[in-house]
């Protein structure tokens, strides 16, 4: 079996796990398969050490100035501050050229901005880190952004969500190249899911939204968090904080970033997720304790939000 060459582009300020995570997956795939199938090289713009966002340095194998060689898989790693850094024309030219030569190309985390700037994602489905999705969508409207995916595959273009999602993407590549058995062995050795349940929405509601600064809305948020089984309709909460329904809904959306109804459902589901993970309370009781009419409504909302049922989530993550 011929060697499969993987090139990972790392820029100054790179999130090192975007590079190291996939690299370790490919190295472990070699070990588990008993063949040196993957050959990984790190490429930088100058060839000099790359200082990561954590302060640690990474020594690249070569620079883009050395031209493009035959690459089977090209990945561009992310940078937490990529929105604020100008992308050099030489980098974009190199990525365009290398992507044409590669049988497969993609990005990890915010590395999608490089592919977007190079015009390589136009008309394609793609994803990126959830916190940068809004800016990405604004900059690259021709890309079919899927912000709630761990990773996406559109033809020969693979993109992943934030940081550790690069491991998920690399495992999927290994499964495609070397088969399910090898991918499973790699996942077991690295103690990660081969295919984790849910989507990128598995982060906290309090991270997805914002904590309001103005007192009435903050009071409403505190009441919601402490009284999930109560009547949390817009009218009831608006009365509690002394506001009209219309003004409350408008101000809540403006300060928190989501409607009151979406926020309430998100908080209830976040509580349900934690209870499913940390306790052995029956799911039917969890459903009513957090304000759902019954376990059917809870199951439907949970599956829509996290991409898996409460029972499956508990089997995967329950302590």
matplotlib code that plots the C-alpha trace (Angstrom):
import matplotlib.pyplot as plt

x = [0.0, 1.5, 2.1, -0.6, 0.9, -0.9, 0.1, -1.1, -0.7, 0.1, 0.2, 1.6, -0.8, -2.1, -4.2, -1.7, -4.3, -5.7, -2.3, -1.4, -4.8, -5.1, -1.4, -1.7, -4.7, -2.8, 0.3, -1.9, -3.5, -0.1, 0.6, -2.7, -2.6, 1.0, 1.9, 3.3, 0.3, 0.2, 3.1, 2.4, 4.3, 3.7, 4.0, 4.3, 4.5, 8.2, 9.7, 10.7, 9.2, 5.5, 4.4, 1.1, -1.7, -0.7, 2.9, 4.5, 6.4, 6.1, 8.9, 7.5, 8.9, 9.1, 7.7, 5.3, 8.3, 9.6, 6.6, 3.9, 4.7, 2.3, -0.2, -3.0, -4.7, -4.3, -5.6, -5.4, -5.2, -7.1, -6.0, -8.2, -7.4, -7.6, -10.4, -8.0, -5.0, -4.4, -3.9, -1.0, -1.5, 1.4, -0.4, -3.7, -1.9, -0.1, -3.3, -5.2, -2.4, -2.0, -5.8, -5.9, -3.2, -4.6, -7.2, -8.8, -8.5, -10.1, -9.7, -9.7, -11.6, -11.1, -8.8, -11.9, -11.4, -8.3, -10.2, -13.1, -10.7, -9.2, -12.6, -12.3, -15.6, -18.0, -21.1, -19.9, -21.2, -18.7, -18.4, -16.1, -15.8, -19.2, -17.9, -16.7, -19.6, -21.5, -18.4, -17.6, -21.2, -20.9, -17.6, -18.4, -22.1, -21.6, -20.5, -23.3, -22.3, -23.5, -22.5, -23.9, -21.9, -18.8, -17.4, -18.7, -17.8, -18.8, -17.2, -13.5, -13.8, -13.7, -14.1, -14.4, -15.7, -13.6, -10.3, -11.0, -13.3, -10.2, -9.8, -13.3, -12.5, -9.2, -10.9, -13.5, -10.7, -9.0, -12.3, -12.6, -9.0, -8.3, -11.7, -13.9, -11.9, -8.7, -10.6, -12.2, -8.8, -7.4, -10.4, -10.0, -6.3, -6.8, -9.8, -12.2, -15.5, -15.2, -18.5, -19.6, -23.4, -24.9, -23.6, -21.5, -24.4, -23.1, -21.8, -23.5, -26.6, -24.8, -22.0, -24.3, -26.1, -25.0, -25.5, -27.5, -26.1, -29.3, -31.1, -34.6, -33.3, -30.6, -33.3, -35.4, -32.3, -31.8, -35.4, -35.4, -32.3, -33.8, -37.4, -37.2, -40.5, -42.4, -44.6, -41.9, -44.0, -43.2, -46.2, -45.4, -41.7, -42.5, -45.0, -42.4, -39.9, -42.5, -42.2, -44.7, -44.5, -43.5, -40.8, -39.5, -39.2, -37.4, -35.0, -34.3, -33.4, -31.2, -29.2, -29.1, -28.9, -31.9, -35.7, -37.0, -38.7, -35.4, -33.5, -36.0, -35.9, -32.1, -31.8, -34.2, -32.3, -29.0, -30.3, -31.8, -28.4, -26.6, -29.1, -29.0, -25.2, -24.6, -27.6, -29.7, -33.0, -35.5, -35.8, -39.6, -39.0, -36.2, -38.6, -41.2, -38.7, -37.2, -40.6, -41.6, -45.1, -44.0, -41.0, -42.1, -41.8, -38.4, -37.1, -38.2, -36.6, -33.4, -33.0, -33.5, -31.0, -28.3, -28.8, -29.3, -31.9, -31.7, -31.3, -28.5, -26.8, -26.9, -25.5, -22.6, -21.9, -23.6, -21.3]
y = [0.0, 3.4, 6.1, 8.6, 12.1, 14.5, 18.2, 20.3, 24.1, 25.9, 29.7, 31.8, 31.8, 28.3, 26.3, 23.5, 20.9, 21.6, 20.2, 17.7, 16.0, 14.9, 14.1, 11.7, 10.1, 9.4, 8.2, 5.8, 4.5, 3.6, 1.7, -0.1, -1.1, -2.2, -0.2, 3.3, 4.4, 8.1, 10.4, 13.7, 17.0, 20.4, 23.4, 27.0, 30.2, 30.9, 27.6, 29.1, 27.8, 28.6, 30.0, 28.6, 30.4, 28.6, 30.0, 26.7, 26.5, 24.0, 23.2, 22.8, 20.4, 23.0, 26.3, 27.2, 28.9, 25.4, 25.0, 22.3, 18.6, 15.8, 15.9, 13.4, 15.2, 18.9, 20.3, 24.0, 24.3, 27.1, 30.2, 31.7, 35.2, 34.4, 37.0, 39.8, 38.6, 39.4, 36.3, 36.7, 36.3, 33.9, 31.6, 31.8, 31.0, 28.0, 26.6, 27.0, 25.2, 22.5, 21.9, 21.3, 18.7, 17.0, 14.3, 15.6, 18.9, 20.7, 22.6, 22.2, 24.8, 28.4, 27.1, 27.3, 31.0, 30.4, 28.0, 30.6, 33.4, 31.3, 30.7, 27.0, 26.6, 28.5, 26.4, 23.8, 22.7, 23.6, 24.2, 26.0, 26.9, 27.9, 31.2, 32.3, 31.0, 34.3, 36.2, 33.3, 33.5, 37.2, 37.1, 34.1, 34.1, 31.7, 28.9, 26.6, 27.0, 24.2, 25.7, 22.8, 20.0, 18.4, 18.0, 18.1, 16.3, 17.7, 15.7, 15.8, 18.8, 18.1, 20.8, 20.4, 22.4, 23.7, 22.3, 18.6, 18.2, 17.9, 14.5, 13.5, 14.5, 12.6, 9.5, 9.7, 10.0, 6.9, 5.0, 5.9, 5.1, 2.0, 0.8, 0.8, -1.8, 0.3, 3.5, 1.8, 0.7, 4.2, 5.7, 3.1, 3.7, 7.5, 7.1, 9.1, 8.4, 7.2, 9.0, 11.1, 11.6, 15.0, 18.0, 21.0, 22.3, 20.2, 23.3, 25.1, 27.3, 30.0, 29.9, 29.9, 32.9, 35.9, 36.9, 40.2, 43.3, 45.1, 44.2, 43.2, 40.7, 39.4, 38.9, 36.9, 34.8, 34.0, 33.1, 30.8, 29.0, 28.5, 27.6, 25.4, 23.5, 26.8, 28.6, 30.2, 31.6, 35.1, 36.6, 35.0, 36.1, 39.6, 40.1, 38.9, 41.6, 44.3, 44.7, 44.4, 41.2, 43.0, 45.1, 42.1, 39.9, 42.6, 43.5, 39.9, 39.0, 42.1, 41.4, 37.6, 36.8, 34.4, 34.6, 33.9, 30.7, 29.4, 30.4, 28.6, 25.4, 25.6, 25.9, 23.0, 20.8, 21.7, 20.7, 17.5, 16.7, 17.2, 15.1, 12.3, 12.3, 12.7, 10.9, 7.7, 9.6, 8.1, 10.0, 10.4, 12.2, 14.3, 15.5, 16.8, 18.1, 20.4, 21.7, 19.4, 18.1, 14.5, 12.5, 12.4, 16.2, 16.0, 13.3, 15.2, 18.4, 16.7, 14.8, 17.9, 19.9, 17.3, 14.9, 11.9, 10.6, 11.1, 7.4, 7.1, 10.1, 8.6, 5.3, 7.2, 9.8, 8.6, 8.4]
z = [0.0, -1.0, 1.5, 2.0, 2.4, 4.8, 4.9, 7.8, 7.4, 10.7, 10.9, 13.7, 16.6, 15.6, 18.1, 18.6, 19.2, 15.7, 14.5, 17.1, 17.4, 13.8, 13.6, 16.6, 15.0, 11.8, 13.8, 15.8, 12.6, 11.4, 14.6, 14.7, 11.0, 11.2, 8.1, 7.7, 5.6, 6.7, 6.3, 8.0, 7.5, 9.1, 6.7, 7.7, 5.8, 6.5, 7.7, 11.1, 14.4, 14.7, 18.1, 19.1, 20.9, 24.1, 23.8, 22.9, 19.6, 16.8, 14.4, 10.8, 8.3, 5.5, 4.3, 1.5, -0.2, -1.1, -3.4, -3.5, -3.6, -4.2, -1.2, -0.7, 2.1, 2.9, 6.2, 7.3, 11.1, 13.0, 14.9, 17.6, 16.3, 12.6, 12.1, 13.2, 11.2, 7.5, 5.4, 3.0, -0.7, -0.9, 1.6, -0.2, -3.6, -2.0, -0.5, -3.8, -5.7, -3.1, -2.9, -6.6, -6.4, -3.3, -3.5, -0.3, 1.4, 4.4, 7.6, 11.4, 13.4, 12.1, 9.4, 7.3, 7.0, 4.9, 2.6, 2.5, 1.6, -1.1, -2.6, -2.1, -0.2, -2.4, -3.0, -0.5, 2.8, 5.6, 9.3, 11.7, 15.4, 16.8, 18.2, 14.8, 12.7, 12.5, 11.2, 8.8, 7.4, 7.0, 5.2, 3.0, 2.1, -0.8, 1.6, 2.9, 6.5, 8.9, 12.3, 14.4, 12.9, 14.4, 10.9, 7.4, 4.2, 0.9, -1.9, -1.3, 1.1, 4.8, 7.5, 11.3, 14.2, 17.1, 18.3, 19.4, 16.5, 14.4, 16.0, 15.0, 11.4, 11.4, 12.7, 9.9, 7.4, 8.8, 8.7, 5.0, 4.2, 6.3, 7.4, 10.5, 12.5, 12.4, 13.2, 16.2, 17.4, 17.1, 19.0, 21.8, 22.1, 22.3, 24.6, 22.4, 20.6, 17.1, 16.4, 19.3, 19.7, 19.3, 17.4, 18.1, 20.2, 23.2, 24.8, 27.7, 27.0, 29.1, 26.6, 23.6, 24.9, 26.9, 30.5, 30.4, 32.0, 32.6, 35.8, 34.7, 32.1, 34.4, 37.1, 34.5, 33.6, 37.3, 37.8, 34.8, 36.0, 39.5, 38.5, 35.4, 36.3, 36.8, 34.2, 32.1, 29.3, 28.1, 29.8, 33.2, 33.1, 31.8, 34.7, 37.2, 36.1, 35.6, 31.8, 28.9, 26.9, 23.8, 25.4, 27.4, 24.3, 22.4, 25.1, 26.0, 22.4, 22.1, 25.3, 25.4, 21.7, 21.6, 22.2, 25.7, 24.5, 23.0, 26.1, 28.4, 26.3, 26.1, 29.9, 30.5, 28.0, 29.5, 33.0, 31.5, 29.9, 33.1, 35.1, 32.5, 32.7, 36.4, 38.1, 37.8, 38.0, 35.6, 32.4, 32.9, 36.2, 34.8, 32.0, 34.5, 36.9, 34.3, 33.0, 30.1, 30.0, 29.6, 28.6, 24.9, 24.6, 26.4, 24.1, 21.0, 22.1, 23.4, 20.1, 18.0, 20.0, 20.7, 17.8, 20.1, 22.5, 26.3, 26.7, 24.2, 25.7, 29.2, 27.9, 26.3, 29.0, 32.2, 35.2]

ax = plt.figure().add_subplot(projection="3d")
ax.plot(x, y, z, "-o")
ax.set_aspect("equal")
plt.show()
